[in-house]
Amino acid sequence: MNSFDALISTTSLLQEANQEAGDKILRVAREPATPTIAELLNLEINDPVVEIVRVRTANETPVLIERLVFPFTIGERFLTLEPGAEALHDQLFDGGVVIDNASRTAQVSTATAHQAELLGIAEGEPVWKLEMRASTFQGEPVEYAENIYRGDVVKVELSSVRGASIPLKFEITAAHE
């Protein structure tokens, strides 16, 4: 099964799968919070947030489009983000911001033309859309993430035991060929 860090961090997920994590930064910007983002991060509409959009690679194969949104007080450190920088979640931890809670939602969809181009797949191919809300132990929102994974590189394993919580294994299999 995956570690907690692998469920919140693409870099950790890929490292646990013995794959080299890479990224192509598409956008890093300070933006006003939309009504949806404000609600998700417990902010006021138009409060500043930092949005990062990247294509993440596993052994140089594009595997997901990652969109991360942080309250400005947390995300300001990322405004000068460079490709190949230390993992964002490691930077947060090193800065005293510890994510202890994460809720994720996954659904299968199909790639738009833009998503397909970025991921190197055909328009209409299956993709997984995963949304995550992450917070501190005290419940302070830290991050909202929306990731679009190529459908052909995701494998989900689920182990269930009656009366126990249900652990989930999430794995990217792009570069095992």
ABEGO torsion letter per residue (X at the ends): XBBAAAAABAAAAAAAAGBBBBBBBABBBBBBBBAAAAAAAGBBBGBBBBBBBBBBBBGGBBABBBBBBBBAAAAAAAAABBBGBBBAAAAAAAAGBBBABBBBBBBBBBBBAAAAAAAGBBBGBBBBBBBBBBBBAAGBBABBBBBBBBAAABBBBBBBBBGBBBBBBBBBAAAAX
